[in-house]
Amino acid sequence: MTSGSAHDPRTIIITGASSGIGKKAAVALAAGGATVAVVGRNPERTRAVAEEVGGIAYVCDFDRLDAVRELAQKLLDAHPRIDALANNAGGLVSQRAVTADGFERTLQSNHLAPFLLTRLLLPRILESDGRVISTSSAANMFGRVRPDDLNWGKRPWLGGWGAYGTSKLLTNMFISQLAARSRVKAFAFHPGIVTTSFGMNSATMRVVSSVTNGHYGISADAGAVPLIQLAGPTTIGVPSGTYFDQLKPFGRQAPQAKNTMLAEVVWERTSEMVGLPASLD
């Protein structure tokens, strides 16, 4: 990646920006001169981060697709330019649950909601020759996509790790298909194992945190670096659709990530689930 100018006049939207690497990236990108739209679930934290970075707070619950549609409209109304969209929201659900839309929560928050938001904002992003960045995970390696069971109703839950890994594999497939179907610059990345509040409703993560006294991974500052680099005013230097392992391009992915036919099926199925046509025309 090649550094851009010291002052970044662009507009960047970051979801999941009220804490963790999203917050760190919002602060860093705003310090570089960008206007940052801070999207989060928690009203107080989201507004506090927006105030800190001089941006606008957008509170949105990804468990409601109508709320995502409302968010997209608010962003379009407020921002005549969208130079980068960072899909960073999402998480691990330790017990299977279904949203009001009828979809499993991990699938909706990690895949369906960012897919819908990206699709609704894409024309504006393309107008600015912008880019889309999605936070993925090395957990994609133990994901397994079944088009007949995206809702994870036919497989054992096992603390949600299989559904989580699969949602991150879906993230990578989404980014590769977005790159193939449009001229947008699209990238996914694994931030590293970051010590944040992520997954603390999971018994496994609580045990790991307790045993290591909270020192099981890298800091949020370190984990935010790939997001800052990919969303910032940099020349990436690799093809659109690339998956990064931290700052290293072409990271390891589950074999299904390279299955173009499967990715196309997932794109079509996802479009149907969120009520959009598969075509970007």
Phi, psi and omega per residue, in radians:
M1 nan 2.399 -3.134
T2 -1.871 2.295 -3.097
S3 -1.132 2.534 3.066
G4 -1.686 -2.675 -3.097
S5 -1.271 2.821 -3.127
A6 -1.214 -0.504 3.135
H7 -1.939 2.117 -3.096
D8 -1.821 1.866 -3.075
P9 -1.496 0.207 -2.981
R10 -1.465 2.937 3.042
T11 -1.865 2.207 -3.077
I12 -2.189 2.276 3.074
I13 -1.801 2.239 3.114
I14 -2.178 2.078 3.029
T15 -1.559 2.749 -3.061
G16 1.090 0.642 -3.011
A17 -1.707 0.099 -3.088
S18 -1.492 -0.142 3.134
S19 -2.846 3.074 3.030
G20 1.042 -2.542 -3.059
I21 -1.204 -0.463 3.097
G22 -1.120 -0.769 3.101
K23 -1.118 -0.806 -3.133
K24 -1.046 -0.717 3.133
A25 -1.182 -0.694 3.127
A26 -1.052 -0.780 -3.134
V27 -1.110 -0.800 -3.093
A28 -1.170 -0.756 -3.097
L29 -1.219 -0.642 3.073
A30 -1.160 -0.660 3.103
A31 -1.099 -0.472 3.096
G32 -1.430 -0.046 3.072
G33 1.934 -0.101 -3.109
A34 -1.315 2.626 2.918
T35 -1.506 2.156 -3.059
V36 -1.993 2.162 2.995
A37 -1.564 2.050 -3.022
V38 -1.704 1.954 -3.123
V39 -1.901 2.243 3.122
G40 -2.690 2.945 3.137
R41 -1.538 -0.657 -3.072
N42 -1.485 2.061 -3.046
P43 -1.052 -0.815 -3.067
E44 -1.137 -0.844 -3.102
R45 -1.173 -0.687 -3.137
T46 -1.086 -0.798 3.138
R47 -1.168 -0.619 3.138
A48 -1.141 -0.732 3.125
V49 -1.173 -0.751 3.125
A50 -1.041 -0.723 3.106
E51 -1.119 -0.707 -3.128
E52 -1.110 -0.649 -3.058
V53 -1.719 0.006 -3.129
G54 1.221 0.515 -3.125
G55 -1.950 -2.940 3.140
I56 -1.868 2.379 3.115
A57 -1.579 2.369 3.056
Y58 -2.259 1.992 -3.139
V59 -1.630 2.207 -3.086
C60 -2.589 2.357 3.075
D61 -1.777 1.916 -3.094
F62 -1.221 -0.097 3.038
D63 -1.315 -0.058 3.090
R64 -2.202 1.976 -3.135
L65 -1.183 -0.500 3.047
D66 -1.093 -0.628 3.108
A67 -1.163 -0.603 3.084
V68 -1.163 -0.717 3.100
R69 -1.110 -0.718 3.094
E70 -1.122 -0.711 3.100
L71 -1.042 -0.825 -3.132
A72 -1.017 -0.747 -3.138
Q73 -1.142 -0.712 3.103
K74 -1.091 -0.719 3.137
L75 -1.158 -0.717 3.124
L76 -1.156 -0.660 3.137
D77 -1.189 -0.595 -3.015
A78 -1.592 -0.412 -2.982
H79 -2.212 1.797 3.113
P80 -1.166 -0.339 3.035
R81 -2.167 2.414 2.943
I82 -2.282 1.862 -3.053
D83 -1.584 -0.428 3.103
A84 -2.690 2.411 3.012
L85 -2.060 2.087 3.102
A86 -1.854 1.868 3.098
N87 -1.456 1.636 -3.040
N88 -2.008 -0.199 -3.117
A89 -1.267 2.764 3.106
G90 2.421 3.130 -3.132
G91 3.117 -2.994 -3.127
L92 -1.897 2.287 3.139
V93 -1.924 2.053 -3.015
S94 -1.322 -0.456 3.093
Q95 -2.174 2.306 -3.080
R96 -1.038 2.326 3.087
A97 -2.548 2.745 -3.097
V98 -2.031 2.431 3.139
T99 -1.374 3.040 3.075
A100 -1.104 -0.387 3.110
D101 -1.427 -0.132 3.104
G102 1.600 0.230 -3.121
F103 -1.961 2.608 3.079
E104 -1.030 2.432 -2.952
R105 -1.096 -0.708 -3.139
T106 -1.098 -0.794 3.118
L107 -1.023 -0.780 -3.069
Q108 -1.220 -0.851 -3.052
S109 -1.264 -0.603 -3.064
N110 -1.611 -0.368 -3.060
H111 -2.250 -1.006 -3.025
L112 -1.125 -0.809 -3.100
A113 -1.120 -0.858 3.096
P114 -1.138 -0.582 3.054
F115 -1.043 -0.860 -3.118
L116 -1.105 -0.813 -3.123
L117 -1.066 -0.765 -3.142
T118 -1.090 -0.806 -3.125
R119 -1.060 -0.714 -3.102
L120 -1.244 -0.514 -3.127
L121 -1.644 -0.185 -2.989
L122 -0.985 -0.782 3.132
P123 -0.985 -0.716 3.136
R124 -1.200 -0.678 3.110
I125 -1.113 -0.730 3.139
L126 -1.139 -0.596 3.113
E127 -1.041 -0.547 -3.114
S128 -1.697 0.171 -3.040
D129 0.879 0.801 -3.014
G130 -1.549 -2.919 -3.081
R131 -2.469 2.785 3.105
V132 -2.127 2.269 3.138
I133 -2.171 2.297 3.124
S134 -2.134 2.319 3.090
T135 -1.358 2.042 3.118
S136 -1.904 -2.608 -3.112
S137 -2.924 2.646 2.998
A138 -1.092 -0.290 3.079
A139 -1.088 -0.234 3.059
N140 -1.010 -0.397 -3.100
M141 -1.122 -0.498 3.108
F142 -1.856 0.335 3.027
G143 -1.430 2.705 3.047
R144 -2.532 1.970 -3.092
V145 -1.495 2.204 3.000
R146 -2.154 1.891 -3.117
P147 -0.999 -0.444 3.128
D148 -1.480 -0.041 -3.108
D149 -2.548 0.793 3.064
L150 -1.091 -0.495 3.139
N151 -1.405 -0.017 3.079
W152 0.947 0.822 3.105
G153 -1.764 -0.158 -3.070
K154 -1.905 0.063 -3.090
R155 -2.212 2.665 3.111
P156 -1.088 2.536 -3.040
W157 -1.328 -0.847 3.056
L158 0.906 0.855 3.076
G159 1.331 0.059 3.059
G160 1.506 0.030 -3.063
W161 -1.215 -0.640 3.098
G162 -1.142 -0.751 3.111
A163 -1.138 -0.657 3.127
Y164 -1.151 -0.867 3.125
G165 -1.038 -0.685 3.126
T166 -1.177 -0.647 3.122
S167 -1.116 -0.586 3.123
K168 -1.356 -0.517 2.984
L169 -1.155 -0.700 3.066
L170 -1.096 -0.633 3.079
T171 -1.027 -0.822 -3.132
N172 -1.132 -0.680 3.109
M173 -1.154 -0.683 3.101
F174 -1.063 -0.811 -3.123
I175 -1.120 -0.719 -3.138
S176 -1.161 -0.679 3.113
Q177 -1.242 -0.660 3.103
L178 -1.067 -0.723 3.101
A179 -1.148 -0.662 -3.104
A180 -1.287 -0.532 -3.025
R181 -1.664 -0.174 -3.104
S182 -2.550 3.027 3.129
R183 -1.638 0.145 3.117
V184 -1.188 2.582 3.031
K185 -1.484 2.063 -3.036
A186 -2.259 2.341 -3.103
F187 -2.496 2.589 3.009
A188 -2.111 2.719 -3.125
F189 -2.644 2.643 2.982
H190 -1.727 2.100 -3.066
P191 -1.360 -0.136 -2.971
G192 1.757 3.012 3.080
I193 -1.440 1.848 -2.976
V194 -1.799 2.371 3.095
T195 -1.442 1.625 3.079
T196 -2.391 -2.926 3.105
S197 -1.396 0.046 -3.100
F198 -0.967 2.334 2.992
G199 1.228 0.264 -3.067
M200 -1.303 -0.057 2.955
N201 -1.533 0.007 3.097
S202 -1.641 2.274 3.123
A203 -1.049 -0.672 -3.139
T204 -1.065 -0.816 -3.122
M205 -1.183 -0.601 3.110
R206 -1.151 -0.692 3.115
V207 -1.142 -0.805 3.133
V208 -1.028 -0.775 -3.131
S209 -1.121 -0.720 -3.133
S210 -1.162 -0.790 -3.100
V211 -1.125 -0.629 -3.091
T212 -1.691 0.093 -3.106
N213 0.983 0.633 3.107
G214 1.389 0.132 -3.068
H215 -1.951 0.838 -3.070
Y216 -1.630 -0.078 -3.076
G217 -2.669 -2.917 3.136
I218 -1.480 2.915 -3.121
S219 -1.288 2.818 3.066
A220 -1.083 -0.597 3.096
D221 -1.043 -0.784 3.141
A222 -1.200 -0.700 -3.139
G223 -1.161 -0.446 -3.118
A224 -1.373 -0.272 -3.042
V225 -0.978 -0.838 3.121
P226 -1.069 -0.675 3.131
L227 -1.117 -0.753 3.119
I228 -1.096 -0.770 -3.114
Q229 -1.163 -0.769 -3.077
L230 -1.276 -0.562 -3.126
A231 -1.555 -0.266 -3.073
G232 -1.415 -3.055 -3.068
P233 -1.448 1.030 -3.071
T234 -2.031 2.684 2.960
T235 -1.567 2.076 -2.992
I236 -1.311 -0.726 3.024
G237 1.444 0.189 3.059
V238 -2.346 2.841 -3.087
P239 -1.091 2.556 2.993
S240 -1.002 2.467 -3.094
G241 1.737 -0.054 -3.086
T242 -1.264 2.475 3.033
Y243 -1.787 2.213 3.138
F244 -1.785 2.426 2.903
D245 -1.729 1.755 -2.919
Q246 0.964 -2.023 -3.126
L247 -1.725 0.089 -3.108
K248 -1.670 2.081 3.131
P249 -1.240 2.808 3.090
F250 1.068 0.868 3.105
G251 -1.195 2.911 -3.116
R252 -1.216 2.353 3.125
Q253 -2.316 2.769 3.029
A254 -1.059 2.568 -3.112
P255 -0.927 -0.576 -3.119
Q256 -1.105 -0.382 -3.135
A257 -1.074 -0.431 -3.123
K258 -1.641 0.020 -3.110
N259 -1.510 1.609 -3.056
T260 -1.076 -0.693 -3.134
M261 -1.087 -0.757 3.111
L262 -1.126 -0.733 3.132
A263 -1.070 -0.648 3.106
E264 -1.175 -0.706 3.098
V265 -1.093 -0.763 3.141
V266 -1.117 -0.726 3.111
W267 -1.024 -0.825 -3.122
E268 -1.133 -0.736 -3.139
R269 -1.165 -0.719 3.131
T270 -1.132 -0.741 3.109
S271 -1.005 -0.758 3.121
E272 -1.096 -0.728 -3.099
M273 -1.125 -0.591 -3.121
V274 -1.707 0.055 3.041
G275 1.374 0.597 3.124
L276 -2.147 2.685 3.010
P277 -1.213 2.650 3.130
A278 -1.212 -0.575 -3.099
S279 -1.266 2.523 3.063
L280 -1.648 0.011 -3.135
D281 -1.184 nan nan
